[in-house]
Amino acid sequence: MGVRRMRLLRQAEGLTQKEIARRIGLPQWVYSLIESGRLKPSERQARVLEDFFREPVEKLLRLWRQK
C-alpha cells in the first residue's frame, strides 16, 4: 500500500494536517481529502501546495511505497 508524497513530507517535518492546513489557508478537512487522494485540488489549491512543499503537485499526489 502506498501513501501520497505530501503525507510523507508532512510527517518528515513533524507537522499535523491541521498545522499545514492553517499555514496554507485551507480547512483541515479539505487538506485531509487532498492528502488521501479523495479530492483533486483546485488550481489555486494546487499552487498553494506547490509553494508550501516546493514540489510539483503531480509529484505530491503520487503514491509512494513506505519502507
CYANA upper distance limits for C-alpha pairs under 8 A (distance plus 0.5 A):
  1 MET  CA     65 ARG  CA      7.06
  1 MET  CA     66 GLN  CA      8.20
  2 GLY  CA     63 LEU  CA      5.67
  2 GLY  CA     64 TRP  CA      5.34
  2 GLY  CA     65 ARG  CA      4.99
  2 GLY  CA     66 GLN  CA      6.77
  3 VAL  CA      7 ARG  CA      7.35
  3 VAL  CA      8 LEU  CA      7.83
  3 VAL  CA     36 SER  CA      8.40
  3 VAL  CA     62 ARG  CA      8.47
  3 VAL  CA     63 LEU  CA      5.63
  3 VAL  CA     64 TRP  CA      5.80
  3 VAL  CA     65 ARG  CA      7.00
  3 VAL  CA     66 GLN  CA      7.50
  4 ARG  CA      8 LEU  CA      7.28
  4 ARG  CA     35 GLU  CA      6.99
  4 ARG  CA     36 SER  CA      7.47
  4 ARG  CA     37 GLY  CA      8.13
  4 ARG  CA     60 LEU  CA      6.96
  4 ARG  CA     61 LEU  CA      5.80
  4 ARG  CA     62 ARG  CA      6.02
  4 ARG  CA     63 LEU  CA      5.15
  4 ARG  CA     64 TRP  CA      6.54
  5 ARG  CA      9 LEU  CA      6.72
  5 ARG  CA     59 LYS  CA      7.45
  5 ARG  CA     60 LEU  CA      5.29
  5 ARG  CA     61 LEU  CA      6.59
  5 ARG  CA     62 ARG  CA      6.63
  5 ARG  CA     63 LEU  CA      6.96
  5 ARG  CA     64 TRP  CA      6.78
  6 MET  CA     10 ARG  CA      6.53
  6 MET  CA     35 GLU  CA      7.01
  6 MET  CA     53 PHE  CA      8.13
  6 MET  CA     60 LEU  CA      5.36
  6 MET  CA     61 LEU  CA      7.12
  7 ARG  CA     11 GLN  CA      6.60
  7 ARG  CA     35 GLU  CA      6.85
  8 LEU  CA     12 ALA  CA      6.57
  9 LEU  CA     13 GLU  CA      6.88
  9 LEU  CA     53 PHE  CA      8.21
 10 ARG  CA     14 GLY  CA      6.91
 10 ARG  CA     15 LEU  CA      6.02
 10 ARG  CA     16 THR  CA      7.60
 10 ARG  CA     17 GLN  CA      8.21
 10 ARG  CA     20 ILE  CA      8.38
 11 GLN  CA     15 LEU  CA      6.37
 11 GLN  CA     16 THR  CA      7.89
 15 LEU  CA     19 GLU  CA      6.64
 15 LEU  CA     20 ILE  CA      7.26
 16 THR  CA     20 ILE  CA      6.99
 17 GLN  CA     21 ALA  CA      6.48
 17 GLN  CA     28 GLN  CA      6.85
 17 GLN  CA     31 TYR  CA      7.35
 17 GLN  CA     32 SER  CA      7.12
 18 LYS  CA     22 ARG  CA      6.62
 18 LYS  CA     28 GLN  CA      5.67
 19 GLU  CA     23 ARG  CA      6.78
 20 ILE  CA     24 ILE  CA      6.69
 21 ALA  CA     25 GLY  CA      6.32
 21 ALA  CA     26 LEU  CA      5.37
 21 ALA  CA     27 PRO  CA      6.43
 21 ALA  CA     28 GLN  CA      5.68
 21 ALA  CA     31 TYR  CA      6.47
 22 ARG  CA     26 LEU  CA      6.73
 22 ARG  CA     27 PRO  CA      7.66
 22 ARG  CA     28 GLN  CA      7.86
 24 ILE  CA     48 VAL  CA      7.11
 24 ILE  CA     49 LEU  CA      8.12
 24 ILE  CA     52 PHE  CA      7.83
 26 LEU  CA     30 VAL  CA      7.03
 26 LEU  CA     31 TYR  CA      6.94
 27 PRO  CA     31 TYR  CA      6.99
 28 GLN  CA     32 SER  CA      6.59
 29 TRP  CA     33 LEU  CA      6.75
 30 VAL  CA     34 ILE  CA      6.78
 30 VAL  CA     39 LEU  CA      8.29
 31 TYR  CA     35 GLU  CA      6.54
 32 SER  CA     36 SER  CA      6.60
 33 LEU  CA     37 GLY  CA      6.66
 33 LEU  CA     38 ARG  CA      5.58
 33 LEU  CA     39 LEU  CA      5.72
 34 ILE  CA     38 ARG  CA      6.50
 34 ILE  CA     39 LEU  CA      5.28
 34 ILE  CA     40 LYS  CA      6.54
 34 ILE  CA     41 PRO  CA      6.75
 35 GLU  CA     61 LEU  CA      7.70
 37 GLY  CA     61 LEU  CA      7.56
 41 PRO  CA     45 GLN  CA      5.88
 41 PRO  CA     46 ALA  CA      6.03
 42 SER  CA     46 ALA  CA      6.49
 43 GLU  CA     47 ARG  CA      6.79
 44 ARG  CA     48 VAL  CA      6.81
 45 GLN  CA     49 LEU  CA      6.66
 46 ALA  CA     50 GLU  CA      6.60
 46 ALA  CA     57 VAL  CA      6.43
 47 ARG  CA     51 ASP  CA      6.62
 47 ARG  CA     57 VAL  CA      8.22
 48 VAL  CA     52 PHE  CA      6.67
 49 LEU  CA     53 PHE  CA      6.51
 49 LEU  CA     54 ARG  CA      8.33
 49 LEU  CA     57 VAL  CA      7.28
 50 GLU  CA     54 ARG  CA      5.66
 50 GLU  CA     55 GLU  CA      5.67
 50 GLU  CA     56 PRO  CA      5.92
 50 GLU  CA     57 VAL  CA      6.13
 51 ASP  CA     55 GLU  CA      7.87
 55 GLU  CA     59 LYS  CA      7.23
 55 GLU  CA     60 LEU  CA      7.26
 56 PRO  CA     60 LEU  CA      6.98
 57 VAL  CA     61 LEU  CA      6.66
 58 GLU  CA     62 ARG  CA      6.84
